[in-house]
């Protein structure tokens, strides 16, 4: 992913959104002077509609209400409208590059793990040709244990069996459609 392009697009977008933010900031200052305000911002491209969820002059009450609102919706923001005492600064935003690199490191496979995945896929192709298959993979270091929990020839049977699985297994299931070795698929070509 080219992060320079992402940063350029974000900078251009924030510059185009600035007039709407300034307008809503002025409205907040005019209506809620001296209060603490919890709000949600709803963007329609470059137009902003700010929805005030709570406003109070009592800081302790505001912090309690803000915590409850943030627990139900992580996009809720809080502001101290002057002359109210300023709120502590928000934590810095998460660096997306660092998160992306951590995810890549967590999901990176070794050559031995890739070989184990290929061997498990080959076993599926041999045992379940032309079927829809749901399975659970469990890794022990570089050793893979693949447990097939559902296999069916028709999509309807497959979905029915899948719904009957316990929720904890259903949450860990991976699915694939094993190709039938006796069927050759050719892309369709249209001539005009």
KAGI-V952130 format. One record per pair of residues at least 24 apart in sequence whose ideal C-beta (glycine too) atoms are under 6 Angstrom apart, sorted by the first residue. I is the first residue (numbers start at 1). GAP is how many residues later the second one is. D is the distance in whole Angstrom. If there is no record, write none. Layout:
# KAGI-V952130
i:I gap:GAP d:D
i:I gap:GAP d:D
This chain:
# KAGI-V952130
i:3 gap:94 d:6
i:16 gap:30 d:5
i:17 gap:29 d:6
i:20 gap:27 d:6
i:20 gap:28 d:4
i:24 gap:24 d:5
i:24 gap:26 d:4
i:28 gap:53 d:6
i:29 gap:52 d:6
i:32 gap:49 d:5
i:33 gap:48 d:6
i:34 gap:49 d:5
i:34 gap:50 d:5
i:35 gap:46 d:5
i:36 gap:26 d:4
i:36 gap:44 d:5
i:36 gap:48 d:6
i:37 gap:42 d:5
i:37 gap:44 d:6
i:38 gap:28 d:5
i:38 gap:31 d:5
i:38 gap:38 d:6
i:38 gap:40 d:5
i:39 gap:38 d:6
i:40 gap:35 d:6
i:40 gap:36 d:6
i:112 gap:30 d:4
i:113 gap:29 d:5
i:116 gap:28 d:4
i:120 gap:24 d:6
i:120 gap:26 d:4
i:124 gap:54 d:5
i:125 gap:53 d:6
i:128 gap:50 d:5
i:129 gap:49 d:6
i:129 gap:51 d:5
i:129 gap:52 d:6
i:130 gap:50 d:3
i:131 gap:47 d:5
i:132 gap:26 d:4
i:132 gap:45 d:5
i:133 gap:43 d:6
i:133 gap:45 d:6
i:134 gap:28 d:6
i:134 gap:39 d:5
i:134 gap:41 d:5
i:135 gap:39 d:6
i:136 gap:36 d:5
i:136 gap:37 d:6
